[in-house]
Amino acid sequence: MKRQTPIPVFTLFGEHSGFPDVVHSERIHARAHLHDWVISPHRHDQMAQIFHIEKGAAQTQVDGHPSVLKSGDLLYIPPRIVHGFAFERGTEGTVLSFPLPVITALTPQPPALTQILSNVVAGTPPDALVQLFAQLCAGFETTGTFRTQRLIGLSHAILGHIAELGAQSSGAITGGHHMLERFDQFIAAHLADNWRPKDFADALSITTGHLGRICRETTGMSASTYIETAVMTEASRLLAFTRLSVAEVGYRLGYADPPYFSRRFRTACGVTPTAYRARFLTDTGQAD
C-alpha cells in the first residue's frame, strides 16, 4: 500500500498546482523574499532545477548534506532529491525549472548522460552556459508560434552543459545501462510495497538474472542491495527531515516489524535510526 511521504513535494516551491509552462524561469529574489529568504527542505518528484547565484550566497542542505553556494556558483538538483536553502538577504540569481518530460526528451541519451543528470551537480558554469541561462530567461518572457520549441532547444543545450560539468567534476563518466533509469523509477514508485528483485524484473519485462547483471555492471551491487540502498536512503531523508517516529518511518517503507527495520538500517548505514537522527540534528543545529 502506498503511503504519503511527509516531506513536502511541490511543483514549484509552495505550489501544488500543475507545472505552469513548458519550462520555468524566475529570479531568486522573486520567491525567496516571500519566505524570509529561507526555503525549507522539500523535493520535486517530476522536476529538476538549476540554481545560479549571481551575487550573494546561500547555505544549502541537499539530502542532509550542508554546503555553501557563493557568487558565481551553480547547483543542479535532479528530481526526488530533498533540498533547502537559507539565502543571504539580497541574494540574486536565477532558478530554472525543467519538468521531467523535457529532460527525458533530450536525445540521444546514452547511459552516462542519464546517470549524470540523475545526480546532483555543483560547480562554476562556463561563460557559454551563463549566456544560455540569459537566453532562456529572455525567451521565457517572450511569445510566438514556436516559443515552446525555442525554450526546449535552449533547455537541452543547458542540460548538455550540465552533463559536461558533472562529468568533469566526477573525473570520469562511468558506464551504465538505460534499464537502470527505469529500475530507479519503479523503486521510487514502490518504496513502501516491499518489492523484491523478481517483482521489479517482472515490471521491467526482464529476468531476475538480467536485472542482477545490470546492477552489478553499473553499480557494483546486487539487485537486492541496490533496492535496499534506495529504501534506506529514503529512510535517512525521513529521519532527517521529519519528526516521524522510527517505527513510523519503517512502516512507511514497508517494514511491519520496527526492530527489524532498525537492524536493517544499522546494517546498511552503520548506525541505528535514532543515532542517525541525533547526529543529523546535532550537525545541522536543529536539536531542540
Secondary structure, 3 states (H helix, E strand, C coil): CCCCCCCCECCCCCCCCCCCCCCEEEEHHHHHHHHCCEEEEEECCCEEEEEEEEECCEEEEECCEEEEECCCCEEEECCCCCEEEEECCCCEEEEEEEEHHHHHCCCCCCHHHHHHHCCCEEECCCHHHHHHHHHHHHHHCCCCCCHHHHHHHHHHHHHHHHHHHHHHHHCCCCCCCHHHHHHHHHHHHCCCCCCCHHHHHHHHCCCHHHHHHHHHHHHCCCHHHHHHHHHHHHHHHHHHHCCCCHHHHHHHCCCCCHHHHHHHHHHHHCCCHHHHHHHHHHHHCCCC
